[in-house]
Amino acid sequence: MKLHGTMKIENNQLLIGDVSVEQLRAKYGTPLYIIDQTHFAEQANVFLTNFRSEKFQTHISYASKAFSNLYILGLAKELGLFLDVVSGGELYTALSAGYNPEKISFHGNNKLPEELEMVLANDIGRIIVDHYTEYSLLSALAAEKQKKVKVLLRINPGIEADTHKYIQTTGKDSKFGMSIADPVTYVLLKDMNSDPWLELEGIHCHIGSQILDKEFFFREAAAMFSFARNLLDDYSIIVREINLGGGFGVYYTKEDQPFDYAEFLAEYIVEIERIITELDLTIDTVSIEPGRSLINASGSTLYTVGAVKQPYQGKPFVFVDGGMTDNPRPALYQAKYEACLANRMQDEVTDNYRVAGKCCETGDILIQDIALPQAEPGDLLLIPGTGAYNYAMSSNYNRIPRPAVVFVENGQSHLAVKRETYEDLIRNDQKYFADNSMQKL
Ligand code: LLP
């Protein structure tokens, strides 16, 4: 297993942020999401220091859908990251964490009227408009509230990046944004540009997620900046800001060969500067929206092994005390992960297992094939690379409480999200009474 961030081995035990995972089990129980705070801060700095230009401003906007709670957003704010949110709930979390509204962009392909009202009431920095109906609704609401609002239009540049089809976003039939090839896109941009309540700052795109070939990002930038040039030439629309989205791929297993982010970001800036000069454009701000590449490698999930079961046929199972409820990605995207027995890091690796969760679901297999030392009940199984889209997509299926989230750094651990309790599970439930007496109250 690849050791990420501050992970290291001492006395056969795995340590993260100089805290042994055995200590974390003793203090917080399992399953447990562990975030390497030092690594997250370092990763944010890789983006903040390398995606920089003398010619335009740059914003690194953390895509909070990857992992959002008050603690991580407080940290992201302190590090100087801008923020991308896609729902009223993500916006509420960001505002509750004290985020400067001006640094927040609001996304979504079906923003609810009450979400748009929330955006207007809180003076959120940017709305990324998705389509015509949304624009009309936003314009009417802004006029009603007498509030000017800054907007970008989400453009689909038609670059089909090589990734799982569920996380591709730019096919011609995609539900996101307006196609660069669609004549309606130009009508919409003209209307947005002349709307007295909207300030059209520019355009946005996001070509997909977990993209491992950097060439797609260069093609995306070329397409977006030349689109901006066309808008100026043909419609006198001035694009001041271009947001190029996220999608930078990460390491899950040896099958993934991510590019070096520092190197890529520096090259990306040079290429963007070259394109801008070549097209003779004046651009004030270029933004990117990394989610997974900022947080994934900082996160791990720690489980306790309950049993090792040899089925009548096939590879043996290691049963863990979590599963698809804390990590639905293998079931959803056939995602692959590495793992280790964190209490026996240097024991000889002898056996091949499947790691299965505790849900009543055949598909609740976290790893289909992993070589480990001979596993026993009570061992600690750790899956690294679970920072992004794990806690964020967790569920209470089978009424399983969500695990706690703990941040570790320099020998300290900080509880960021408490473990859910059984009481939490029924908090919003209403009891049944045969005569409906409760409902009548
Ligand atoms: N910007 C926009 C507009 C997006 O839609 C997304 C991700 C991002 C930025 C951040 O992308 P990232 O840098 O994290 O790749 N649940 C899936 C991933 C869905 C991504 C959705 N949009 C998964 O677990 O793989």
Residues whose N, C-alpha, C, O or C-beta is under 5 A from the ligand:
A	BS01	LLP	A63 A66 I167 H206 G208 S209 Q210 G245 G246 G247 F248 E289 P290 G291 R292 S293 Y389
